[in-house]
Amino acid sequence: MEYILETKALEKKYNKFKAIDNLNMHIPKGAIYGLIGKNGAGKTTLIRLICGLQKPTSGIFMMYGVSNTDKKMKEERKRIGAIVETPSIRIDATAEDNLKEQYKILGLPSEENLKEILKQVGLSNTGKKKAKDFSLGMKQRLGIAIALVGEPDFLILDEPINGLDPEGIIEIRELILKLNKEKGITFLISSHYLDELSKVATHYGFLNHGKIIQEISKQELEQNCRKRIEVKVNNLKECIQYLEENSISYEIKDNEKINIYDTVNISEFAVALSKRNCIIEEFTEKEESLENYYINLIGGESNV
């Protein structure tokens, strides 16, 4: 698999505190990678390291196969766009003037894609309206437009829907999906809004105490969170044999419990098992959300 970004034993210390601790991460090309972690987990610190705003204490990261210790990294960073914490916009300027300023900062000789970028983010009709008069959603889209100057193929967004109303959230979601599908842009998105993140992400990285404790694809996550019946029985062997004979999808949890993923009639199931001297002692219907999965992964609500 081709990765846009990899980190290897990455660490960032502030005196004795490790904000990033032996962090290993892999972002596939073309992915929308959701970075999930509570406040203080290290999300923004990690993003600042990747963007070159801070230097790691130890370890390395590689972008497009180039190490951060390589002089070529300066050139590779021109292929990324980022919004770290809040969009860097001039509130006293129009959307077009904000983009022109970014073209100058990047030293680009031409502004030929300016109109196209404004169209992509839905700001082509703002005219002489100043950014200070934009809604929060418009400001966020302007921030993304600025990040798109230079035609990056990797966008890093830190809490892109923070503070937005439902309409603004939908606008940002649709923009991310559009840029990913039509432009092939890879995304790294840090967000507290896990339900919303689950609507766009193709891959996830769960961050806790400065470490990636799990990386998982959307397909794997859906498999782990899918609806199921958890059954506790007194005769695991007979239960398994019945499930096998009837081609019912299941997973063994421990010496007493099984997860059943197919639809079954519990009454009929209990009767069939009783004829095999197998009694159902407990059964629970379960279906996890991304939020519940994350909470269980880090060890309960007390750790959120």
Secondary structure, DSSP 4 states (H G I P E B T S, - for coil): --EEEEEEEEEEEETTEEEEEEEEEEEETT-EEEEE--TTSSHHHHHHHHTTSS--SEEEEEETTEETTSTTHHHHGGGEEEE-SS----TTSBHHHHHHHHHHHTT-S--TTHHHHHHHTT-TT-TT-BGGGS-HHHHHHHHHHHHHTT--SEEEEESTTTT--HHHHHHHHHHHHHHHHHH--EEEEE-S-HHHHTTT-SEEEEEETTEEEEEEEHHHHHHHHS-EEEEEES-HHHHHHHHHHTT--EEE-SSSEEEE-S---HHHHHHHHHTTT--EEEEEEE---HHHHHHHHHTSGGG-
